[in-house]
Amino acid sequence: MTYRLRPGRPLSGEVVRIAEIQYQRAIEILRDQPEGPFEAIHGARKRFKRLRGLFRLVRAADPKFCARENARVRDIARTLSTVRDATALAETLDHLLASRAAPGNETTLRAIRDRLAHRRDRIATEQTDLQARLVAAIAGCEDGIKALGKMRLPDKQGKAARLIADGLAKTYGRAVKALETANASGDAADWHDLRKRIKYHRMHVQLLARAWPGEMAIRADIADVAGEALGQDHDLASLADLIETEPLTIGSQEEIAVLRTCIVTCSARLHDQVRDIVKNLLRDDPILIHGRVLALWRDAGR
């Protein structure tokens, strides 16, 4: 697997290798567009998220470099987000219909879905500079590859092991805290923060999978399922925001009332699902996770 650090190899070379692969694949997708520009954007954004997860794992060793490159990747992704975000809103109505959150109101939801699809198509048509954005994104990736040579990471096995154990444990601890906060507040922003923290944890256990293949694979699978549910919940929150900013896009007051009820019902179900999914994933103390990863990585590198 290309998104895996190899124990015993110099860490700086491993991080550069993985980052180059992610950048190159993003470039290839954006350049070739095998399934069209919008699917290419979706595919490239996945690579950008992996890059940000990689930099986050090792950023304590070179915080200025990692902050700069994280900002580079984040900004590239943002320039390509408009149509993808509009597409996600239309797909959210498909999820609502499949969830049967509003029995008897399927006709209303389909009508809203059609309006959101029309909005997506309009935004895509109006984005006349899309090709220029794709070219700029490719150039940004190429600049990111060139910058990798400036990163400074420890290559001694003991220091490298401590660095990645620190990085994984810190992200894991933030996920534990984010779950507590989301449960306490119920705010959409806090559930979205939990989603980000779990996604980073998933990337980090993928990166370290060779040290503990079985456990890391299980953790990655659980985090992936939780992340999908939280992604749907975030889309519902974005749909609720659209009701406030573009109510005429949604429809009549009666249709908006139906949609709001569906959003609340479906979101509550998703939160319950996530609590059940992550109850074992996030049950350990971060200090315990740190010590376990540190020992396993050291052993795997011998």
C-alpha positions in Angstrom: 0.0 0.0 0.0 1.3 3.4 -0.9 -0.1 5.2 2.1 2.0 3.3 4.6 5.2 4.2 6.5 7.8 1.5 6.5 9.4 0.8 9.9 13.1 0.8 9.9 13.4 3.2 7.0 14.6 6.8 7.4 11.4 8.7 8.3 12.2 11.8 6.2 12.5 9.6 3.1 9.3 7.8 3.9 7.3 11.0 4.4 8.6 12.5 1.2 7.9 9.3 -0.7 4.3 9.2 0.4 3.7 12.9 -0.1 5.1 12.7 -3.6 2.8 9.8 -4.5 -0.3 11.7 -3.2 0.7 14.9 -5.1 1.4 13.0 -8.3 -1.9 11.1 -8.2 -3.7 14.4 -7.6 -1.9 15.8 -10.6 -2.8 12.8 -12.8 -6.5 12.9 -11.8 -6.8 16.6 -12.4 -5.0 16.4 -15.7 -6.6 13.3 -17.2 -10.1 13.6 -15.7 -11.1 10.0 -16.7 -14.6 10.5 -15.3 -15.0 14.3 -16.0 -13.8 17.4 -14.1 -16.1 17.1 -11.1 -15.2 13.5 -10.3 -11.6 14.5 -10.8 -11.9 17.2 -8.2 -13.5 14.8 -5.8 -10.6 12.3 -6.3 -8.0 15.0 -6.0 -9.5 16.3 -2.8 -9.1 12.8 -1.2 -5.4 13.0 -2.0 -5.2 16.5 -0.4 -6.8 15.2 2.8 -4.2 12.4 2.9 -1.4 14.9 2.5 -2.8 17.0 5.4 -3.0 13.9 7.6 0.6 13.0 6.8 1.9 16.5 7.6 -0.2 16.5 10.8 1.4 13.3 12.0 5.0 14.7 11.9 4.5 18.4 12.3 6.0 18.6 15.7 9.4 18.0 14.2 9.1 20.8 11.6 6.1 22.9 12.5 6.8 25.8 10.2 7.2 23.6 7.1 4.1 21.5 8.0 2.0 24.6 8.7 3.0 26.1 5.4 2.4 23.0 3.4 -0.9 22.2 5.1 -2.0 25.7 4.2 -0.9 25.2 0.6 -2.9 21.9 0.3 -5.9 23.4 2.1 -6.0 26.5 -0.2 -5.7 24.3 -3.4 -8.7 22.2 -2.2 -10.8 25.3 -1.4 -10.4 26.7 -5.0 -12.0 23.5 -6.2 -14.8 23.0 -3.7 -17.7 25.0 -5.0 -19.3 22.5 -7.4 -18.4 19.6 -5.2 -20.2 21.2 -2.3 -23.3 21.8 -4.4 -23.2 18.2 -5.6 -23.0 17.0 -2.0 -26.2 18.9 -1.1 -28.2 17.2 -3.9 -26.8 13.8 -2.8 -28.0 14.6 0.7 -31.6 14.5 -0.4 -30.9 11.0 -1.9 -29.7 9.9 1.6 -32.8 11.4 3.2 -35.0 9.5 0.8 -33.2 6.3 1.5 -33.3 6.8 5.3 -37.1 7.1 5.2 -36.9 10.0 7.7 -40.1 11.5 6.4 -42.6 8.7 5.5 -45.4 10.1 3.3 -43.3 13.1 2.2 -41.2 11.5 -0.5 -42.7 13.6 -3.2 -41.7 16.8 -1.4 -38.2 15.6 -0.9 -37.9 14.6 -4.6 -39.0 18.1 -5.6 -36.4 19.7 -3.4 -33.8 17.3 -4.7 -34.6 18.4 -8.3 -34.2 22.0 -7.3 -30.8 21.3 -5.7 -29.7 19.4 -8.7 -30.7 22.4 -10.9 -28.7 24.7 -8.5 -25.7 22.4 -8.9 -25.9 22.5 -12.6 -26.2 26.3 -12.6 -23.2 26.7 -10.4 -21.2 24.4 -12.7 -22.3 26.3 -15.8 -21.4 29.7 -14.1 -18.0 28.5 -13.1 -16.4 29.5 -16.4 -12.9 29.6 -14.8 -12.9 25.9 -13.8 -10.2 24.9 -16.2 -8.0 27.7 -15.0 -8.5 26.5 -11.5 -7.6 23.0 -12.4 -4.4 24.2 -14.1 -3.6 26.3 -11.0 -4.2 23.3 -8.7 -1.8 21.2 -10.7 0.8 24.0 -10.5 0.3 24.1 -6.8 0.8 20.4 -6.5 4.0 20.7 -8.5 5.2 23.4 -6.1 4.4 21.2 -3.2 6.6 18.4 -4.5 9.5 20.8 -5.0 9.1 22.1 -1.4 9.3 18.6 0.1 13.1 18.7 0.0 13.0 21.5 2.7 11.3 19.3 5.3 13.5 18.3 8.3 12.6 15.2 10.2 14.6 12.9 12.5 15.9 9.8 10.9 17.3 8.1 14.0 14.9 5.3 14.8 14.3 6.2 18.4 13.5 9.9 17.7 11.4 9.0 14.7 9.4 6.4 16.7 8.7 9.0 19.4 7.6 11.6 16.9 5.0 9.5 15.2 3.8 8.1 18.5 3.4 11.7 19.7 1.5 12.6 16.5 -0.9 9.7 16.6 -1.6 10.0 20.3 -2.2 13.8 20.0 -4.7 13.3 17.2 -6.4 10.4 19.0 -6.7 12.5 22.2 -8.3 15.3 20.3 -10.8 12.8 18.9 -11.7 11.6 22.4 -12.2 15.2 23.6 -14.2 16.1 20.5 -16.6 13.2 21.2 -17.1 14.4 24.7 -17.7 18.0 23.4 -20.2 16.9 20.7 -22.2 14.8 23.1 -22.4 17.6 25.6 -23.3 20.4 23.2 -25.1 18.7 20.3 -23.9 21.6 18.1 -23.4 20.8 14.4 -19.9 22.5 14.5 -18.8 20.1 17.3 -20.0 17.0 15.5 -18.1 18.3 12.4 -15.0 18.7 14.5 -15.4 15.1 15.7 -15.5 14.1 12.0 -12.2 15.8 11.2 -10.5 14.3 14.3 -11.7 10.8 13.5 -10.6 11.1 9.8 -7.1 12.2 11.0 -7.0 9.2 13.3 -8.0 6.9 10.4 -5.2 8.3 8.3 -2.6 7.9 11.1 -3.5 4.3 11.8 -3.2 3.6 8.0 0.2 5.2 8.0 1.4 3.1 10.9 -0.4 -0.1 9.9 2.8 -2.1 9.3 3.6 -1.9 13.0 0.4 -3.6 14.1 -1.5 -4.7 11.0 -4.6 -6.4 12.6 -5.4 -3.7 15.1 -4.6 -0.8 12.8 -6.8 -2.3 10.1 -9.7 -2.7 12.5 -9.3 0.9 13.8 -9.2 2.2 10.2 -12.4 0.3 9.3 -14.3 1.6 12.3 -13.1 5.2 11.8 -14.1 4.9 8.1 -17.6 3.9 9.0 -17.9 6.6 11.7 -16.5 9.2 9.3 -19.1 8.3 6.6 -21.9 8.7 9.1 -20.4 12.0 10.3 -20.0 13.2 6.7 -23.7 12.6 6.1 -24.4 14.6 9.3 -22.2 17.5 8.1 -24.1 17.5 4.8 -27.3 17.8 6.7 -26.0 20.7 8.6 -24.9 22.4 5.4 -28.4 21.8 4.0 -29.8 23.5 7.1 -27.5 26.4 6.5 -28.8 26.6 2.9 -32.4 26.9 4.2 -31.3 30.1 6.0 -29.3 31.6 3.2 -31.3 30.5 0.1 -34.8 29.5 1.3 -36.3 30.1 -2.2 -34.0 27.4 -3.6 -35.6 24.9 -1.2 -39.2 25.7 -1.9 -42.3 26.8 0.0 -42.6 27.2 3.7 -44.4 23.9 3.9 -41.7 22.2 2.0 -39.0 23.8 4.2 -40.8 22.6 7.3 -40.8 19.0 6.0 -37.1 19.2 5.2 -36.3 20.7 8.6 -38.1 17.8 10.3 -36.2 15.3 8.2 -32.9 16.9 9.0 -33.5 16.8 12.7 -34.7 13.2 12.6 -31.9 11.9 10.4 -29.2 13.8 12.3 -30.3 12.4 15.6 -30.2 8.9 14.2 -26.7 9.5 12.8 -25.4 10.7 16.2 -26.7 7.6 17.9 -25.0 5.5 15.2 -21.7 7.3 15.7 -21.8 6.9 19.5 -22.3 3.2 19.1 -19.6 2.9 16.4 -16.8 4.7 18.3 -17.5 3.5 21.8 -14.6 1.1 21.6 -12.5 3.1 19.1 -12.2 6.0 21.5 -12.3 4.3 24.9 -8.5 4.1 25.6 -6.4 6.7 27.4 -4.2 8.6 24.9 -1.2 7.9 27.1 -1.8 4.2 26.7 -2.1 4.6 23.0 1.1 6.5 22.9 3.1 3.9 24.8 1.7 1.1 22.7 2.5 2.7 19.4 6.0 3.7 20.5 6.9 0.2 21.5 5.4 -1.4 18.5 7.0 1.0 16.0 10.4 0.5 17.6 10.0 -3.3 17.5 8.9 -3.3 13.9 11.9 -1.2 12.9 14.5 -3.6 14.2 
